[in-house]
């Protein structure tokens, strides 16, 4: 053992250590037992080289000697599999038979040995068979069965049987993952499907033999499971499926039998065998008693398995089975069995995990029914509408919360799973609405009405909540504006006795889902608004109450002026009390922005004054303090509140999608925009805050967000602020360059650069940002990929909106161009993408902007060089379309220059990759310069093809989805 403890060889140098048995064993010992992770990694790397070396054919067999430990034997078997599966073309045809014979011998030898080594040897033989069939080994599967059924006195019969079953199980699995070319895959699949005639009788025999032990039967069912995925005709599987159904009665075989039946039923080809499918309905229905007993005894595994079988048959074949009109009753019985699974007793996920499996079935069945022609559909609607009404009752029952006491014992993970489950139920109810229509809403309303008005039998809050949840699920996504039950529901809501957070949440979300309806029926707003405002004061209802108020303020803002004072007062109070978390405070400010948008300017300013003054005073105080972590958070919070308020406060109604008649409710606003008035008032304060916090990226970002959101919302109305904001941004960026400042500059360029009145300050800011960023490039930009990314986007935006910016005498266009070329070589994909976007905008300006034309003429070759380096393998393959865009633009705007540059570039040895030949480079150059250069899609295809050649990936499985 001492020799084994020696350090294994390092990865071999060029002349290298030999890949011998001794060295492989040392390396394996190091891999498994050396505590040093670096040594393990070296050993693993060396072993991977050993596995693919020519010597692997020799040492693999030696490593399989019976006196070796299983880890060593396993490596030998794995090396054989790798050589056979990946390097098949290296094996001379005259060695196929001896290789096959050796593998059979070793599998027989290991039949009673290590299970993991046996499996690996079986996988190796399976790979060999797949590569040889059908020409070189026409009856491979039959031969395997024959060899292992032959008497061999040295090996126990059961061990031989298990080895054969292992081999037959891994054969289809190896086929699914094999690297066979597509044409060969189809050929081999059909050969295997025919060979099932040698396998299935054996499997049936082993399942039916009374003396077959459980572990053999389990292996048989796994083997069958593996074979059915080869799209074998369902009728050929009939006997084994029936045998699997019988095995469901044996607890030891239950899980494996379920897997086998589900795999057999679920194969896509199965729907062609309708008669076989019909024969499967009775045995599935026959499982109902076993299912009921499992439910009664709390056996979740059994109920789950039986449900999977019923759903597999129903979900995969509902269309085929619905088409068999004369068998409608048996299919309806299957549907009812699935309904039982949907409504299985107990709370998900604590008492049961089965009901969630069934939800997709109801979508599928509905789609299939609604896809029939009208006459046939009417017949099926008659049968299945009552079923779907029953489904709604079942789903709402399943959506009910458990008792408060029971829910208190649930873990946070269980509560989260239940929440997701309820969302799935909500989605299903929304979908079912298409089948049941307005009658569904009426049914829910009637049940809720009876529940709330029945004084003799007081209902549980859970029941009320579930019905409301059902209503909300539909109203959230379906247009209920024309429903005649919504007025009644709005009338019922105030009658609900809210004694529980979950119920209160659902009441809030239900009101929120009806906000569009309230906009059309403003007289009803007063029925529900007090409830929402009251809920705002409860921190437990934070998310539901704030989001509902935001929806009402957004949808009903033109009808809210009578309530505005009250809404603002309540909101101010809860904001001052700090009841809500930061994100809900931001939503609340957005709600107030919507609300104030519909008021007169004087009213807006009055409300803004009362709303913002406390925060401005707080900010003034914070601005005088020495920076520390706690006042930093307070500053960011206040700036966030202001920017969220200004995001939605829009008196010009840019975002209105209301009818023009509704907008006319408001007179045309006169005077400056209230947001601009406020911003001008606080501008100096914000500058003061910035002066102390310029080093803090988050504070700078929060300041920029106020102006960025205001610019986006106000558009031209923001104009009065442009000069002073440009000046402040310039000072900020000159002191410490930050992304948020570039992003805001880009917004200003986008909206104001084309307006003559604003061009001077925008131009000055653009030149300053460019100058500072160019200095950053000279110092080394690699530490700031985000700034480079944003800068490239700013340049592209400038070229789009105001190309004249590139005519400025003090803009160093050459330096900007060189920075762009440098950015193309960054490892960060977003930065490279932004740089490509810059050049895609720049190149078309060659003719119209003289400085750009001159720079491209003088430096375009460096750009092409960088693009070809990226295509050659330096850049991520996901960026190839963006590089293709640059080539397309060069072709279109600098064709004569490109034809010279590309020729010169491609003459460099090993460029852009050592993997491409001179012929392949010449071919690519000719393609790029051919007539097809005007077709952008073709240029992208050429680039993709060439990059695969450069990376050595052409024709490999890595290109399948590319």
ABEGO torsion letter per residue (X at the ends): XAAAABBBBBBBBAAEBBBBAAAAAAAAAAAAABABAAAAAAAAAAAAAAAABAAAAAAAAAAABAABBAAAAAAAAAAAAAAAAAAAAABBAAAAAAAAAAAAAAAAAAAABBAAAAAAAAAAAAAAAAAAOAAABABAAAAAAAAAABBBAABBAAAAAAAAAAAAAAAAAAAAABABBAAAAAAAAAAAAAAAAAAAAAAAAAAABAABBAAAAAAAAAAAAAAAAAGBBAAAAAAAAAAAAAAAABAAAAAAAAAAAAAAAABAAAAABAAAAAAAAAAAAAAAAAAAAAAAAGBAAAAAAAAAAAAAAAAAAAAAAAABAAAAAAAAAAAAAAAAAAABBEBOAAABAAAAAAAAAAAAAAAAAAABBAAAAAAAAAAAAAAAAAAAAAAAAAABBBBAAAAAABBAAAAAAAAAAAAAAAAAAAAAAAAAEAAAAAAAAAAAAAAAABAABBBBAAAAAAAAAAAAAAAAABBAAABAAAAAAAAAAAABBBABAAAAAAAAAAAAAAAAAAAABAAAAAAAAAAAAAAAABAAAAAAAAAAAAAAAAAAAAAAAAAAAAAAAAAAAAAAAGABBAAAAAAAAAAAAAAAAABBAAAAAAAAAAAAAAAAAAAAAAAABBBBAAAAAAAAAAAAAAAAAAAABBAAGAABABBAAAAAABBBBBEBBAAAAAAAAAAAAAAAAAAAAAABAAAAAAAAAAAAAAAAAAEAAAAAAAAAAAAAAAAAAAABBBAAAAAAAAAAAAAAAABAAAAAAAAAAAAAAAAAAAAAAAAEAAABAAAAAAAAAAAAAAAAABAAAAABAABBAAAAAAAAAAAAABABAAAAAAAAAAAAAAAAAAAABAAAAAAAAAAAAAAAAAAAAAAAGABBAAAAAAAAAAAAAAAAAAAAAAAAAAAAAAABBGOABAABBAAAAAAAAAAAABAAAABAAAAAAAAAAAAAAAAGABGBAAAAAX
